[in-house]
């Protein structure tokens, strides 16, 4: 899994960074987010199959944070 962050210019160019989710050592799959444990672990990736979405647990705020989800990305690559 990769985390993508960046911007798209008016001309349609994408710039940013792609990072792998190395911190997530274990993926836990649940039918829905309501089945997640009350308190998660920061080094886990929680997946809700009914939403087709992944979450990480933020221990400081004690909440699950949905990771960016992209159904489709349309972009063009800039010439180097």
Secondary structure, DSSP 8 states (H G I E B T S, - for coil): -EEEEEEE-TTSBEEEEEEE-TT--EEEEESSGGGS-SS--TTEEEEETTTTEEEEEETTTTEEEE----S----B----
